[in-house]
Amino acid sequence: MKYLIIALILVLVFYGPITRALRGTPRSHKPAPPSQRPPKAEEMVQCAHCGVHLPDGEAVRDGQGRPYCSAAHRLAGPAQG
């Protein structure tokens, strides 16, 4: 009786990994944690002074809503000409 139980345990231990290897499926299908997911795309804007493109969230805006790449360019104002 004890040999039958040992044989059953050995079959259960080795049967699962062997069949998974033959099917080629990974052991777990967990989605990536939220911290490892890529960030959502953000709209790009162009600096009103020098023309450099930057993410909208990083832009410095003046009173009229024009985007600038830095506070210095915001103080300098929009490009002339």
N, C-alpha and C positions, 0 to 999 in steps of 0.2 A: 504494500500500500504506500509506503513512504517513497518508493522509487517512482510510482505513478505521479505523486504530488511533485516530486523533483522534476520529472519530465515535463509536467504541465507548466511549471514555473519557467523552465528553460525555453519552452516553446513561446510563451508569452513575452519573455524578455527579448528574444531574438526575432520573433516574427514581425513585430511592429517596425523596427528600424529597417529590416531587410525589404519589406514591402514598400516603405516610403522611398527607399533608395532606388528601387526598381521603377517606381512611378515617377520619380524625379520631382516630387513636391517637397517644399521646405516644411520644417516641423511646425512653425507658427506663422500666422499671417496677421501680425499686429500692425496697425497703421503707425506711421511715425508720430512721435509726440509733438504737440503744438510748437514747442520751442525749436524743433528741427525742421519744420515746414518752411519753405521759402516765403518771404514776405510778398504781399500783394503788390502788383505793379502800381507805380505812382506816376501821375502825369508830369511830363517834363515841360519846363517853361524856359524862356530865353531872357537873359539879363537885358534890361532896357538900355544899359550903358555900353557894355562890351560885347554882347551877343552870345556869351557862354550859356550852354544849356545846363540846367540843374533841376533836381526834383522839386516839385512845387512846395513840399513841406520844408525845404531848406532855404527857400527864397525869402529875402527881406523885402517888404513892400513899403511903398511910400503912401502918402495920403490919397492918391488917386488909384491905388491898387496895382501899380506897375511893379513887376518883379525885378529884383536886383540880386546879384550874387554875393554882395557884401554891403556892410553899412557905409563903407567909403564910397562905393559906387552909387548908393542911394543918395548920399550927400552931394555927389558930383552931378547927379541928375541924368536925364536921358541923353543918348548920343545925339550930337548935332550933325545934321546933314545927311 
